[in-house]
Amino acid sequence: MAREFRTVGVVGLGTMGAGIVEVFARNGLDVIAAEVSTEAVERGREHLQTSTRRAIERGKMTEEQAAELLGRITTTTSLADLAPCDLVVEAVPESLDLKASVFAEVDKHVGPETILASNTSSLSVTELSVRTARPGKVVGMHFFNPAPVQKLVELVRTVVTEADVVEDLQAFAATLDKVPVVIGDRAGFIANALLFGYLNHAARMFESRYASREDLDAAMRYGCGYPMGPLSLLDLIGLDTAYEILETMYAQSRNLMHAPAPVFKQMITAGLLGRKSGRGFYTYEKAHSSKVVPDAFTPSSAIPEGVTPREVQRVGVVGTGTMASGIVQVFAQAGYDVIVRGRSESKVEASIAGIRKALDKAVVRGKLSEEDKDATLGRITPTTSLEDFADVDLVVEAIAEELEVKRAVFGALDEICKPGAILATTTSSLPVVECAAATDRPGDVIGLHFFNPAPVMKLVEVVSTIGTSPDVAATALDVCGKLGKVAVSCGDRAGFIVNALLFPYLNDAVKMLEAHYATADDIDAAMKTGCALPMGPFELLDVVGLDVSLAIERSLFSEFRQSGFAPAPLLEHLVTAGRLGRKTGQGFRDYATR
């Protein structure tokens, strides 16, 4: 039988502490909440009243329920008042000395069976436990912000934590309608260890001016379906908090991926802490506001001032695969005349048949009229000859990811296409400059990385090489706007924005699994529940394909030469064994085959 928790204590009534108090009180528990002063207690009560008032306004709680909830909470400025508690959770600022002193004091006043839990997101729970006379009854209980909303709770056991303590808290967390994952005591635990490496990498991209803050955030929102872009998320977390977490992780891992980007220290010194100070990577209406306001770095338009885009009316697409067909559909639906070239008539016919089927589905769903469907198909011309691209204004190459094949196509297009025609590649991992070097018009070559499926995914990465002309880049942005896409600009280096941020995070998840730190199910649950990501890392790897993922990670490691980018041996072994994900029925998980 799991022990019963009736009275719980919370030390610290900041945003997180007040949220934890609310979680307990909502579930019928008596809560004793402690703070350092009457002023801090009042601020904590304001947090609680604001939260419950918001719940009433949204119809999620009645006035009576709110009054009952607040009536279960007793506040105090004396830790001695925590004596009746079965469980005490500390939620004070991320300082090891401060948390240890709280634990040492609480330890003196509570009963011998009382469990002490820390809400730390990055500090060593073991270090805290040894400051008490009950290290076996000390655990990490890491809630996520806002605690009343976020489902994930990371339960962190140390090497001396008693097994029944973890089991009891696991059962208790489930009664709170939370998703508990049990893990060992390692800096960052699951969610932060994976999340902050990704956030740090994004900060480095911004710092090196590889891409603008708006483009970095848009790339991950529209390319991966993330609820927030990395820089917006850092502003929400607080740059000082992020820096401390990264410092703690780096001190333990010595992994350069966790070494805080210098931009953090510079911004913190300047008082740019994010939303709480009114300025961080973005500028906000006021301190603690979520409303972004324009500042000196806000772009006035997608297309740079003083650059005139070229006119594009006719478009050629090389390829008949899924990506090529989707791109043909996107251009034709946007009103462009499109020539699609395949290696044989049957391949071109199959491509157009696939487009027709997709448009028929759109008609059935009421998203497209029969007239628009017919007009779209009427704008598509099939061919098996590149010579028919002689008069197009833009060519988009969408063939296999083989550099020599792409270079041969670009060499042929260079001879056939009229002067001023733009040549674009949809490559997701190969150097665009290699395609440009196969032509005598490198200034007219650019990357247009559409995401699959092209008719659905909003993002296009516009990749300029060192030689791409400004008006060519402007034309690409202009065309993407007319296609209804969200275009982000970046330079020509491995992974561009999305893959360069996404795949090191996926690789870190594989290394975490490989180290037996947590199961694939717990890691997926942590990232989906704790970070609100649409898919967990192992779900996503199996969908993408482990062979494709390995190829991207190898290209990133080859370009950046950072040990943190080296593909996890487990991923290499799975690919060698033919476990490539959903497409083979086996990857990190086994799938039913028909």
Secondary structure, DSSP 8 states (H G I E B T S, - for coil): ------EEEEE--SHHHHHHHHHHHHTT-EEEEE-SSHHHHHHHHHHHHHHHHHHHHTTSS-HHHHHHHHHTEEEES-GGGGTT-SEEEE---S-HHHHHHHHHHHHHHS-TT-EEEE--SSS-HHHHHTTSS-GGGEEEEEE-SSTTT--EEEEEE-TT--HHHHHHHHHHHHHTT-EEEEEES-TTTTHHHHHHHHHHHHHHHHHTTSS-HHHHHHHHHHHH--SS-HHHHHHHH-HHHHHHHHHHHHHHH--GGGS--HHHHHHHHTT--BGGGTBSSSEESSTT---EE--TTS-S-SS-TT-------EEEEE--SHHHHHHHHHHHHTT-EEEEE-SSHHHHHHHHHHHHHHHHHHHHTTSS-HHHHHHHHHTEEEES-GGGGTT-SEEEE---S-HHHHHHHHHHHHHHS-TT-EEEE--SSS-HHHHHHTSS-GGGEEEEEE-SSTTT--EEEEEE-TT--HHHHHHHHHHHHHTT-EEEEEESSTTTTHHHHHHHHHHHHHHHHHTTSS-HHHHHHIIIIIH--SS-HHHHHHHH-HHHHHHHHHHHHHHH--GGGS--HHHHHHHHTT--BGGGTBSSSB----
